[in-house]
Amino acid sequence: MDIKLTPDIEAALTQEARRRGTTVETRALTYLRERFVSPEPVEEAGDGETLADFLGDYIGALSSGEFVDGGAQMSLGIVAREGLGPR
């Protein structure tokens, strides 16, 4: 589909794209998508499900002991510096 823009709309679109650091085409498509395409439905957490349960497939935790012998022990103010380079 080709759409002919009036000079005033083209100028405004060009200025907005430049302000956002993008192309005119990308800005126009983004605006049209935001305006006319329904967003995908947001998945809701089930009853009794915690935020961690809900985000379980998307987040994780690391044990610092896997990377630093004895763990970072940051709550004690002890952080191993070996292999981390100069401060």
Secondary structure, 3 states (H helix, E strand, C coil): CCCCCCHHHHHHHHHHHHHHCCCHHHHHHHHHHHHHCCCCCCCCCCCCCCHHHHHCCCCCCCCHHHCCCCCCCHHHCCCCCCCCCCC
